[in-house]
Amino acid sequence: MNIIWEIAFQAIKILTLVVGVLGMTLSLLLLFAPNVTKTISKVANRYVDLDQRINYLDKDISMEKLIYSHNIISGSLLIVGSAFTIVFLFYGLDVKSFVNVFFGSQKFATTNELIFSSFALFGKLVGITGLIIGSILLFNPAHVRNIEKKLNTWFATQPVFAKLDQAQGNIDNIIYQRPLLYGSVGLITSILLTVLAVTNMF
């Protein structure tokens, strides 16, 4: 497992180095040749039609008929899954050993244990809730249906994503009005990222 984490960290370092080098290049162009940067920006700009890509999110996917017509099967599966989760989290999970296996280093052991303990507590609450709902679904599905009707809420995603379909040219205008300021900030940030990546790689 430590090998996997090492590979992941190496990948992050390489990605940081690439981003840093690209950032330095673009920042230098913005400082000394802003027209070239503007040309690159025009070539790289793309319009993505989100309506076709996320249209399925606005569809009503109904699972009630399947669940309530087979309430014994659904309730039993939910009870078994919740019971397994509860037993595992209460009796089978050793957070300290889990953290040692996945992280190895004891540098942030206490913080990692606290995080995983919080996740485990949340999992226990979910398991207990699932056990209760599964039992009600098994013996009194009408009661679960009434609860579901009260909790059902329709979320329209179209107004949210409609804003993403609007072309925003203000950012480019702000940057090209002050190329020295944004070029300097980008250059300093990119140099810092590059130095951090190089020093951690070697």
GIJOJO-V21037 format. One record per run of one state. SS is the DSSP state (~ for helix, > for strand, _ for the rest). FROM is the first residue (numbers start at 0). LEN is the number of residues. If there is no record, write none. Layout:
SS FROM LEN
SS FROM LEN
This chain:
_ 0 1
~ 1 31
_ 32 1
~ 33 11
_ 44 5
~ 49 4
_ 53 1
~ 54 4
_ 58 5
~ 63 6
_ 69 1
~ 70 22
_ 92 2
~ 94 9
_ 103 5
~ 108 31
_ 139 1
~ 140 11
_ 151 6
~ 157 8
_ 165 4
~ 169 8
_ 177 1
~ 178 23
_ 201 1
